[in-house]
Amino acid sequence: MKMSPISIIWIALLSMAVFHNSMVFGGDVGVNYGRLGNDLPSPTAVVDFLTKNLNYAIPLVRIFDADIEVLEAFRGTNLVVTVGVLNEEIIPIASSLDVAKNWVNDHIARFNGPNGVRFRYITVGNEAIPGIFASSIPQAMKNIYQALRSAGLPDYIQVTTVLSATVLGQNYPPSIGTFSPNISNIMDEVSNFVYDIGSPLLYNAYPYYAIVSEPTQISLDFALFRSQTPVVIDGNYQYYNLFDAMVDAFVAAMVRAVGKEDVKVVVSETGWPTEGDEPYTTIDNANIYNNNLREHVMRVGRTPRRADLNLEAYIFAMFNENLKPDLVEQNWGTFYPNFTEVYQLWH
């Protein structure tokens, strides 16, 4: 049967989506796979569950380190994986290109290839700005990037870092978002570097923590994506949910640092706890937030300021982690360790 030119184009696009990491489309939701628990299943069991039981309903997975056992479990799957340079590894990697090359060879290059791991991002540090490692992050990122290129690894493996809301000095209204003056030099360098190499910055956006810190200023409906009318009107932009406002405040800060509007942002963590000694920690609230978030990201896929953002967000977290220091931190999981869903989200 002779195929039309349109059919040929679609087949080509689908083939690219299957075989190239760079074709992870926007408007997608992944999960953070943390492992601070003594009752969690093995990495092999987790990957089997994601690929066979869930049938890739969670296509993107972020781990916080580059653990060899975990990466071995991801070999040969179509799961797209983000890995991290630990905070304590930042200074040695910043100090020596050879150390960076060794890290890349040990954790990335050995897993590259047809039956390897589909890497997405390498995050140099997790919420390490501000902090004692902050001044070393720009050079560590540059060394990891150079090590990737020296090893001949694909350009779609991108270098970035993960930031929290503490990097923002101003965030309301979103259009005045700016980085804190005490870290502005570092953030200018980081922002311009990722912009120049075509990478996004990864940002942890937690409406839960915002409402806990400002309960009289933020309504629960605004935090849970339930507002029917705009709560914040910022010039031409209308905000019906706090998540979009938080992301756009970060976008505004990046735009100020780079001087260009087309900056790239990925939400590396967001979610809601189901239990704890703080307000709003209920299964019902977590269910509402994460389901509404997932629908918003996958269906809308943008923020008011960035109609072309093609949102990519990672829910925190896959499992409850019983070795975290307090009850709230232990109860962010969407699954119990036996793979039972805490509430229905991924089907």
N, C-alpha and C positions, 0 to 999 in steps of 0.2 A: 504494500500500500504506500502510495506516495504521500509524504507529509507536507503540510503547508509550511511556509516560512515561519508563521507564528508558532506552530507546534515545535519546530526545530529550536526556536529561541527559548521556549519554555523548558524543553528538555535540557538545553545547555545550562539554563539558570538553576534547575533542580540538581544537575550534576555538580555544579559549583557549590551549591549549598551542602551537598553530602560530603564532598571531598576537601573543602577548603575551610579552615578555621575562620578566615576573614569574612565568611558569608553567614555569620551569626546575625540575624536580622534584629533591628530595634524592636521595642515593644515586647521584650521578653523578660521573664522572671526566673531567677535561679535561687539557690539556697546556700547559706553558710554552713559548712560541715565542720563544726567544732568538736573537739574530742576530750574535753576536760571532764571526764566521767569514768568511774571504775566499773560501770555496768553496761557499757556501750558495745554494740556488735562489732565484729572485726571489719576492717576496711573491705575485704573481699565480699563479706555478706552485705555491706552497705551498697557496693557497686552492683552486685547481683540484684538487689532490691530495686535500685534506681532503673536498671536496664530491663529487667524481666517483669517484676511485679508492677512497677509504675510505667513501664514502656516509654521511658524518656519523657514523662510528663514534667519532670524537672530537668531541663537540658543543660543548665549552667550550674557549676559547683565551685564554690570558693573554699579553699583550705588556708589555714593561717600560717603554715610553714611550707616546707617542700619535703615532707617525710617520705623516705624511699619506699617503705612498705605501702603507704597509701598510694603513691604514684604507680607502683607495680600493679595495684588493684585496678587502676584506671586504664592500664594498657589495653589497646585494641578495642576500646569502646568509642562511641560517638559523643560521649559526655565532654563538654568543653570546660576546662579546668583553669582556675586562677590559683596561683601559688604565691607564697610570701617569703621574702627575706626577713628574718626575725630582727627585732629591734637591736638585740645584742650583737648581731652580725654587721650592722651598718658601718660602724667605725672601721673595722678591719677591711671591709670591702671598699670604703671610701679612700683608705690609705694606700691601697695597692691594686693596680689593674690585674696583677697576677692572681691575687686572692679572688677577685671578681671572676676571672676566667676559670679558676678552679671550681668556684661555686656553680657557674653555668655548666661546666662540663659534668659535674657530679649530679646536678639536679634537673637539668634541662636537656642538654645534648644527648645524654645516654637514653633519654626517653623519646627522642625525636625519630620520626620515620614512619613507614607504612603501618606498623603494628605498635605504634607508640602512644603517647598521650597528646590529646588535642589541647595544647596550651592556649590560653586567652591573654591573661595579664600576669606580669611579675610585679608584685607590690613590694617596693623597697620601704619597709617599715609599716607598722600599723598604729595610727594615731600617735606618731612620734613627734609631731610638731604641734604645739611647743613642747620642749623637753630637752634633756641632755644630749640626745642624738640629733636634734633638729639641724644644727649647722653642718652636719656631715651628710645629710640626705641628698642634696643636689649632686655632690661629687659621687656618692655611691650609686645614684641613678645613672649618671653618665658612664661610670665604669661598667655597670651591668649591661647597659646598652651597647657599649663598645665591645664587651665580651661576647654578646649575642652576635654582633656583626662579624667579629673575628672568627667565630665558630661556624659561620655560614648558615646560621639558623634563619628561618623565614621571618619576613618583616611583620607578619601578622601577630607574632608574639610581642606584645607591647609592654613597655616599662612605665611604671607609675608609682604612686604612693597613696596611702589611705589616710584620710583626714577626718577629724570630728568637728562638731560645731564650735569647739573652743578656738578654732583658727579665725573665726569671724569677730571683728570688733563691733560692727553694726550689722543688723540683719532685718530691721523693720523700719519702714516698709521694704519689701524685697529689693526694690530698685536701688536702694542706697547701700546694699551689701558691700562690705569692705573687709579686708583682712586686718587683724589687730596690728597696731603700730609696732609692737615689740617684735613681731615676726614678719613684717611686711617685706623686708629685704629678702628673706629666705623664700617666702611665698611668691614674690615676683620672679625669682630665679627658677623655682620649681614650675610655676605656671608657664613661663616662657619656654622652658625646656620641653615640657610635654607637648606644648602647642607646636613647637618646631619639628618634633618627631612624629606628630600626628596621633599622639596618645591622649586619652582622657585623664582627668584626675578622678580619683575614687573618693566618694564622700559618704559618711555615715549619717543618715538623716533619721532622727527618732522623734516623731511627734509625741510619743509617750513621755519622754523626759521633759519636753517643753511644757506639756500640760501639768506635769507634776511640779515643775518649778514655778509655773505661773497659773495656778488653778483659777484665780479670779479674773484673769485676762483672756483665757483661752477656753472656749466651750468644747465639751466632749464631742458634739456633733461635728465641729470644725476639724477636730483631730481624727475622727473616725470616717471621714468622707461622707458625712450624712447631711451637710448643709444644703438647703434647697435654693438659697439665695447667696450672692457673693458676700463674704464676711470682710474681706479686705479689697478695697479698690485702690489700686496704685497706678495713677495715670490712666493709660489705656488698658491696663491689665486687671482682670477680676479673678479673685481667688476664692474658690468654693471649698478648698481643703488646705490644711496646714502643710501637708507634704509638699505640694507644689510651691508654696510660699518659701519653705525652707530650701528647696532645690534652687529656686530662682534667686534667692539671696546669695547662695554660693556662686551661681553663674555670674551674677553682677560683680562679685568680688574678683572672679577670674577675668572678666572682661576689663575691669579697671587695671589689673596687673598686666594683661597682654596687649590691651588696646585694640582688640578685635572681638567682634560679636560671636564668631563661629567657634567658640571654645567647646570642648567636649567634657561631659560629666557623666559618670556612672554612679548610681547609688549602691555602694558596696555593702551596706547594712541598713536594714529597717525592720521593724517588727513590733511585737507587743507581748508583754509577759502575762502569763495565765495565773500566777499565784505569787504572793509576797505580802510584806507588811507595809506596802505603799498603796495609795488610792488607785483605783481603776484597774487593779491587777486581777482580772477575771477571765475565764475561758471565753465567755460571751464577748467581751470587748476585743480580745485577741482574734476571735473568729471574725467579727465584723471588720476589724482593721485590715487583717491580712487578705481576706477575700475581696474587700473593696479596693485595696491597694493592687492586688493582682489583676482585677478587672480593669482598673484605671490604667495601669501600665500597659497591659496587653491590648486594650481596646482603644484608648486615647493615645497613649504613647508619646505624650509631649507635655510641656508646661505652658502656662500663658505666655511667658516671655520667649520660649523657644519652640515654635511650631514644628521645627525640623530636628528636634533633639533625639527622637527615636529612643525612648527611655529603656534603659536596662537596669534592673534592680534585683538585689539579692536579699531574700528574707532571712532574718536571723531568728531562729536557727533551725537546723534539721532536728536535733535532739535536745531534750532537757539534759543538762550537764551538772551532775550532783557534786562535782568538786569545785564549782565556782564558790566564791566566798560568802554569798548571802542568798536568802531564799528567792528574792526577785531575780537575781542573775542566774539562778539555777533553773528557771522556769520560762524560757523563751522558746522552747522546742515546739515544732509542729508534729513531731512524732515522739512517742515513748521509745525507750531502748528496744522494745520487742517489735517495733515497726508499726504498732497501732497508732493511728492518727489521734492526736489530742482533740482535734475537731476537723471536720471535712474541709479540705483546702485544695488538694492536688489532683482530684479526679474530675 
